[in-house]
């Protein structure tokens, strides 16, 4: 499982990326709450790079901070 330890201190969430066996290069990506170690988002991606860039963008844009927004 890949962990980007060098930049984790700047992230709101931990990013975990691991290869999926027998999937032709696909990877499972997760965002994990740094305090509770709870997986708050997970999805499969066609490649490691796709997972990394998507999860970094989600963290940078505080995507998960809107998870408790009221439904209109």
Secondary structure, DSSP 8 states (H G I E B T S, - for coil): -B--GGGGGG-SEEEEEEE-TTSSS-EEEEEEETTT--EEEEEEESSHHHHHHHHHHHHHTTGGGGTT----
